[in-house]
Amino acid sequence: LVLEWSDRDKQSVTVDWTRVSDRASGSAFAAKLRAGKRSSNGLTAIGDALLAAGAALKRAPDKAERRVIDVSGDGMANVGPAPAAIRDALVAQGITINGLAILTDEPWLDRYYDQDVVGGAGAFLLQVTDFQSFATAIKQKLLAEIAARSPTKRLAAYQMQ
């Protein structure tokens, strides 16, 4: 499931629950993801995004051994419920929240994500210094999550050379 988010009322499922079990299903998922167009912009409502992701997990078609929410963004929450409170409630339900902080406009955003967004068993945070590095970082993040282990290093060094 891919949930695009921004402002309080802008959470949109761009790719619904999809079982990815081989190269063909992975390619089909990637094609759906690439076909989507960004529809959200506005303020940054991380708390609302976490609430929407938690609700989406409740409607998952299968019972998962692990429940993980990925939050990627380039700004701190500036509207809606406090992310830390929502994070704590989700973590209490056994959900892990991993983060990917894009440090283009707010170079301290990784500290904010670390304190207010990321949490739960095995949670980790990656940082990228620019949008061009995002694809590489998100691939590393997804591979680490699929393997159920944290990356071996923080990815602050992800920057196009």
C-alpha positions as a LaTeX table, in Angstrom:
\begin{tabular}{lrrr}
\hline
Residue & $x$ (\AA) & $y$ (\AA) & $z$ (\AA) \\
\hline
Leu1 & 0.00 & 0.00 & 0.00 \\
Val2 & 1.29 & 3.46 & $-0.85$ \\
Leu3 & $-0.32$ & 6.40 & 0.91 \\
Glu4 & 0.48 & 9.89 & $-0.31$ \\
Trp5 & $-0.01$ & 12.63 & 2.26 \\
Ser6 & 0.51 & 16.30 & 2.95 \\
Asp7 & $-2.13$ & 18.55 & 4.53 \\
Arg8 & $-4.72$ & 17.46 & 7.13 \\
Asp9 & $-7.29$ & 16.44 & 4.53 \\
Lys10 & $-4.86$ & 15.18 & 1.90 \\
Gln11 & $-4.17$ & 11.49 & 2.38 \\
Ser12 & $-4.62$ & 9.43 & $-0.75$ \\
Val13 & $-3.99$ & 5.74 & $-1.42$ \\
Thr14 & $-2.06$ & 5.77 & $-4.70$ \\
Val15 & $-1.46$ & 1.99 & $-4.79$ \\
Asp16 & $-3.73$ & $-0.24$ & $-2.72$ \\
Trp17 & $-2.71$ & $-3.41$ & $-0.88$ \\
Thr18 & $-0.74$ & $-5.56$ & $-3.30$ \\
Arg19 & 0.96 & $-8.90$ & $-2.70$ \\
Val20 & 4.52 & $-8.78$ & $-4.06$ \\
Ser21 & 6.03 & $-12.26$ & $-4.15$ \\
Asp22 & 8.15 & $-12.46$ & $-7.29$ \\
Arg23 & 9.72 & $-10.40$ & $-10.06$ \\
Ala24 & 6.49 & $-10.15$ & $-12.06$ \\
Ser25 & 4.37 & $-8.95$ & $-9.14$ \\
Gly26 & 7.14 & $-6.56$ & $-8.10$ \\
Ser27 & 7.27 & $-5.13$ & $-11.61$ \\
Ala28 & 3.48 & $-4.74$ & $-11.70$ \\
Phe29 & 3.55 & $-2.93$ & $-8.35$ \\
Ala30 & 6.36 & $-0.64$ & $-9.55$ \\
Ala31 & 4.41 & 0.16 & $-12.73$ \\
Lys32 & 1.35 & 1.18 & $-10.69$ \\
Leu33 & 3.52 & 3.35 & $-8.47$ \\
Arg34 & 5.25 & 5.03 & $-11.42$ \\
Ala35 & 1.89 & 5.68 & $-13.13$ \\
Gly36 & 0.67 & 7.79 & $-10.21$ \\
Lys37 & 0.91 & 11.54 & $-10.27$ \\
Arg38 & 1.60 & 13.61 & $-7.19$ \\
Ser39 & $-1.71$ & 14.97 & $-5.98$ \\
Ser40 & $-0.76$ & 16.35 & $-2.58$ \\
Asn41 & 0.83 & 19.59 & $-1.61$ \\
Gly42 & 0.25 & 22.01 & 1.16 \\
Leu43 & 1.09 & 21.90 & 4.82 \\
Thr44 & 2.75 & 18.95 & 6.56 \\
Ala45 & 0.35 & 16.88 & 8.68 \\
Ile46 & 2.50 & 13.96 & 9.82 \\
Gly47 & 0.12 & 13.09 & 12.68 \\
Asp48 & $-2.80$ & 12.79 & 10.27 \\
Ala49 & $-0.66$ & 10.73 & 7.89 \\
Leu50 & 0.18 & 8.33 & 10.73 \\
Leu51 & $-3.51$ & 8.04 & 11.62 \\
Ala52 & $-4.37$ & 7.26 & 7.98 \\
Ala53 & $-1.59$ & 4.68 & 7.76 \\
Gly54 & $-2.76$ & 3.04 & 11.00 \\
Ala55 & $-6.30$ & 2.83 & 9.62 \\
Ala56 & $-4.96$ & 1.32 & 6.38 \\
Leu57 & $-3.14$ & $-1.38$ & 8.36 \\
Lys58 & $-6.44$ & $-2.35$ & 9.98 \\
Arg59 & $-7.93$ & $-3.09$ & 6.56 \\
Ala60 & $-4.97$ & $-5.12$ & 5.29 \\
Pro61 & $-6.25$ & $-8.23$ & 3.47 \\
Asp62 & $-3.92$ & $-10.57$ & 5.37 \\
Lys63 & $-2.62$ & $-10.78$ & 8.92 \\
Ala64 & 0.99 & $-9.66$ & 8.89 \\
Glu65 & 3.78 & $-10.88$ & 11.16 \\
Arg66 & 5.14 & $-7.33$ & 11.25 \\
Arg67 & 3.34 & $-4.05$ & 10.72 \\
Val68 & 5.54 & $-1.20$ & 9.52 \\
Ile69 & 4.69 & 2.34 & 8.50 \\
Asp70 & 7.21 & 4.28 & 6.42 \\
Val71 & 7.16 & 8.05 & 6.67 \\
Ser72 & 9.18 & 10.01 & 4.14 \\
Gly73 & 9.17 & 13.77 & 4.04 \\
Asp74 & 11.07 & 17.01 & 3.80 \\
Gly75 & 9.45 & 19.00 & 6.62 \\
Met76 & 8.31 & 18.86 & 10.21 \\
Ala77 & 4.62 & 18.75 & 11.12 \\
Asn78 & 3.07 & 22.19 & 11.05 \\
Val79 & $-0.62$ & 21.28 & 11.32 \\
Gly80 & $-2.76$ & 18.56 & 12.91 \\
Pro81 & $-2.18$ & 16.27 & 15.87 \\
Ala82 & 1.30 & 15.94 & 17.32 \\
Pro83 & 3.14 & 13.10 & 15.56 \\
Ala84 & 4.77 & 11.87 & 18.78 \\
Ala85 & 1.39 & 11.19 & 20.42 \\
Ile86 & 0.09 & 9.30 & 17.37 \\
Arg87 & 3.40 & 7.44 & 17.06 \\
Asp88 & 3.22 & 6.36 & 20.70 \\
Ala89 & $-0.34$ & 5.05 & 20.25 \\
Leu90 & 0.63 & 3.09 & 17.13 \\
Val91 & 3.77 & 1.68 & 18.76 \\
Ala92 & 1.60 & 0.52 & 21.68 \\
Gln93 & $-0.36$ & $-1.52$ & 19.10 \\
Gly94 & 2.87 & $-3.23$ & 17.98 \\
Ile95 & 3.39 & $-1.09$ & 14.87 \\
Thr96 & 6.89 & 0.06 & 13.89 \\
Ile97 & 7.39 & 3.44 & 12.25 \\
Asn98 & 10.49 & 4.02 & 10.14 \\
Gly99 & 11.47 & 7.35 & 8.68 \\
Leu100 & 13.28 & 8.86 & 5.76 \\
Ala101 & 14.09 & 12.53 & 6.28 \\
Ile102 & 14.95 & 14.61 & 3.24 \\
Leu103 & 17.24 & 17.36 & 4.50 \\
Thr104 & 16.92 & 19.86 & 1.63 \\
Asp105 & 15.08 & 22.67 & 3.43 \\
Glu106 & 15.43 & 21.73 & 7.08 \\
Pro107 & 18.91 & 20.27 & 7.69 \\
Trp108 & 17.95 & 19.32 & 11.26 \\
Leu109 & 14.88 & 17.33 & 10.16 \\
Asp110 & 16.53 & 14.01 & 10.98 \\
Arg111 & 16.63 & 14.97 & 14.66 \\
Tyr112 & 12.94 & 15.91 & 14.56 \\
Tyr113 & 12.01 & 12.60 & 12.90 \\
Asp114 & 14.17 & 10.72 & 15.41 \\
Gln115 & 12.43 & 12.38 & 18.38 \\
Asp116 & 8.85 & 12.74 & 17.13 \\
Val117 & 8.12 & 10.31 & 14.29 \\
Val118 & 10.18 & 7.10 & 14.37 \\
Gly119 & 9.44 & 4.40 & 16.93 \\
Gly120 & 8.74 & 0.77 & 17.70 \\
Ala121 & 10.66 & $-2.49$ & 17.60 \\
Gly122 & 13.60 & $-2.29$ & 15.21 \\
Ala123 & 12.68 & 1.21 & 14.01 \\
Phe124 & 15.24 & 3.15 & 12.02 \\
Leu125 & 15.72 & 6.51 & 10.35 \\
Leu126 & 17.51 & 7.28 & 7.10 \\
Gln127 & 18.52 & 10.72 & 5.91 \\
Val128 & 19.11 & 12.01 & 2.41 \\
Thr129 & 20.59 & 15.33 & 1.54 \\
Asp130 & 18.68 & 15.94 & $-1.69$ \\
Phe131 & 15.72 & 14.72 & $-3.74$ \\
Gln132 & 18.00 & 13.10 & $-6.33$ \\
Ser133 & 19.18 & 10.66 & $-3.64$ \\
Phe134 & 15.65 & 9.69 & $-2.61$ \\
Ala135 & 15.28 & 6.70 & $-4.97$ \\
Thr136 & 18.50 & 5.09 & $-3.75$ \\
Ala137 & 17.60 & 5.69 & $-0.12$ \\
Ile138 & 14.03 & 4.39 & $-0.41$ \\
Lys139 & 15.32 & 1.23 & $-2.10$ \\
Gln140 & 17.75 & 0.67 & 0.80 \\
Lys141 & 14.96 & 1.36 & 3.27 \\
Leu142 & 12.55 & $-1.11$ & 1.67 \\
Leu143 & 15.19 & $-3.83$ & 1.39 \\
Ala144 & 16.07 & $-3.40$ & 5.07 \\
Glu145 & 12.40 & $-3.62$ & 6.04 \\
Ile146 & 11.75 & $-6.69$ & 3.92 \\
Ala147 & 14.78 & $-8.36$ & 5.50 \\
Ala148 & 13.51 & $-7.23$ & 8.95 \\
Arg149 & 16.78 & $-5.58$ & 9.89 \\
Ser150 & 18.03 & $-2.07$ & 10.30 \\
Pro151 & 20.44 & $-0.70$ & 7.72 \\
Thr152 & 24.08 & $-1.07$ & 8.70 \\
Lys153 & 24.64 & 2.69 & 8.61 \\
Arg154 & 22.73 & 5.91 & 8.59 \\
Leu155 & 22.41 & 7.09 & 5.05 \\
Ala156 & 23.31 & 10.72 & 5.57 \\
Ala157 & 25.97 & 10.18 & 2.94 \\
Tyr158 & 23.37 & 9.60 & 0.21 \\
Gln159 & 24.11 & 12.49 & $-2.03$ \\
Met160 & 24.61 & 12.51 & $-5.76$ \\
Gln161 & 28.32 & 12.73 & $-6.54$ \\
\hline
\end{tabular}
